[in-house]
Amino acid sequence: MSAFLALLGRDLRLAVRQGGALGTALGFYMLVVTLLPLGLGADLNLLSRIAPGVLWIALLLAALLSLGRVFASDYEDGSLDILATGTLPMELVVTAKALAHWISTGIPLALMAPVLGLLLNLEIGAYPVLVATMLVGTPAVSFIGAVGAALTLRAYRGGLLIALLVLPLYVPTLIFGMASIAALLGPGGVSSPLLILTAISLASVILGPLAAAAALRVQMQ
Amino acid sequence: MQTITQRLANPTRFMELSARLLPWVAGVAGVIIAYGLYLSFFVAPPDYQQGETVRIMFIHVPSAWLAMAGYALIAISAFGLLVFRHPLADVSAKAAAPIGAAFTFLALVTGSLWGRPTWGTYWVWDARLTSVLILFFLYLGLIALRSSIEDETLASKLTAILALVGIVMLPIIKFSVEYGNTLHQRASVMRIGAPTMDPSLLQPLLVMAVGFTVLFVALHMKAMRNEILRRRVKAMQLAEVERAQAGQLAAAE
């Protein structure tokens, strides 16, 4: 447990001190959300209808940017080899790193969404619902993304390849994220899509590290 | 005493066996597809609503079935590689990916062409179309991952992991897309491909499905043979390089 927390703390501290990744991701998020009204026309009614979808998709794309670095920097300087031979099982190493990615990138992106919602004329009632569904859904983004990052560790042009591999796997998260918002804002405040989204996130927290650890082990022999 | 699986697992034996089987399998595929095409064009009646365009179904539906079967084959091969270390598992997975992707693409294109006269649109974000499109992307991901890694052993294992992740996610993706699309149901009703199909349409469809399956087997077998030969060539080239290097070292002394 202490090893897990130590690794988690180390990754969080590195994320804060390196700084670039989070700023870039937030900046990218903001830019994509800015480009959309420029491309689609500034009709506020249209924008408010598509705002939740736009914010979710831009969040997925921004998270993709930062996923490449989850394992790459440790792989390059050899820390990943040391972690692999340490006391912590590889699955927990992956869990700690993906958790650090969620805390350092996923949560800030989710919290920034309502701010960007102002740009898209998001309806007021949707703000808390949007943030809630994003906070529930971003663990899936981080943990499924970690699988993609592990698979493309030594691949040429890993950045684009991660997107190609991981975006199809993000489809359930996106669909249930949008369905949660629609259901919670609709008549009766139905929460079942949100519960399914929670299930997807929790399942990815357990199963993602299994696949990612297998992929990392294969590449470090 | 070797079991059948063990005997077939030997690549050399596979090459011998497939060399003898392949012409027959290809021939049978050709015959069945020719018969199926004859049935599709000249025997099957035009649909009372769709007219002649229903004949696209005889290519579209078997392609879609094979698209899904192809991915299942890749997942089984991946399992065989990672769990059983079957020598031909990776060859099978690598050979099946482009073929499966081609059938998926064929299903999408023929479906799109069929949709234009019957639904009035080339594409609609219906649950089934979206699922097949994502299946196409999963295939492309497999091919892209394999081609981006130079070390073949590494590429085989990573692609196998990706295939297994994909097969686990595939039902979830299908479920989520069906769920997502019922929220914004299109007004048009799909009347194509109802399970209670008239025998005059069902029979050509089944013939074409069998023909396509045998075609897939033939293509897959041929692709596996090509892959085994390619690997042998590569191994021989590497041996040649090593011999040359050893020769140079000896000459330098």
HADDOCK unambig.tbl for C-alpha pairs under 7 A between the chains (distance, minus, plus):
assign (segid A and resid 151 and name CA) (segid B and resid 158 and name CA) 6.17 0.50 0.50
assign (segid A and resid 155 and name CA) (segid B and resid 148 and name CA) 5.29 0.50 0.50
assign (segid A and resid 155 and name CA) (segid B and resid 149 and name CA) 5.19 0.50 0.50
assign (segid A and resid 156 and name CA) (segid B and resid 148 and name CA) 5.31 0.50 0.50
assign (segid A and resid 156 and name CA) (segid B and resid 149 and name CA) 6.71 0.50 0.50
assign (segid A and resid 164 and name CA) (segid B and resid 141 and name CA) 5.92 0.50 0.50
assign (segid A and resid 165 and name CA) (segid B and resid 141 and name CA) 5.15 0.50 0.50
assign (segid A and resid 168 and name CA) (segid B and resid 134 and name CA) 6.09 0.50 0.50
assign (segid A and resid 168 and name CA) (segid B and resid 137 and name CA) 6.84 0.50 0.50
assign (segid A and resid 168 and name CA) (segid B and resid 138 and name CA) 6.88 0.50 0.50
assign (segid A and resid 169 and name CA) (segid B and resid 169 and name CA) 6.79 0.50 0.50
assign (segid A and resid 171 and name CA) (segid B and resid 173 and name CA) 6.46 0.50 0.50
assign (segid A and resid 172 and name CA) (segid B and resid 172 and name CA) 6.81 0.50 0.50
assign (segid A and resid 172 and name CA) (segid B and resid 173 and name CA) 5.44 0.50 0.50
assign (segid A and resid 172 and name CA) (segid B and resid 176 and name CA) 5.20 0.50 0.50
assign (segid A and resid 175 and name CA) (segid B and resid 176 and name CA) 6.40 0.50 0.50
assign (segid A and resid 175 and name CA) (segid B and resid 180 and name CA) 5.79 0.50 0.50
assign (segid A and resid 176 and name CA) (segid B and resid 176 and name CA) 6.96 0.50 0.50
assign (segid A and resid 179 and name CA) (segid B and resid 180 and name CA) 6.74 0.50 0.50
assign (segid A and resid 211 and name CA) (segid B and resid 161 and name CA) 6.81 0.50 0.50
assign (segid A and resid 215 and name CA) (segid B and resid 158 and name CA) 6.01 0.50 0.50
assign (segid A and resid 215 and name CA) (segid B and resid 161 and name CA) 6.90 0.50 0.50
assign (segid A and resid 218 and name CA) (segid B and resid 154 and name CA) 6.83 0.50 0.50
assign (segid A and resid 219 and name CA) (segid B and resid 154 and name CA) 6.67 0.50 0.50
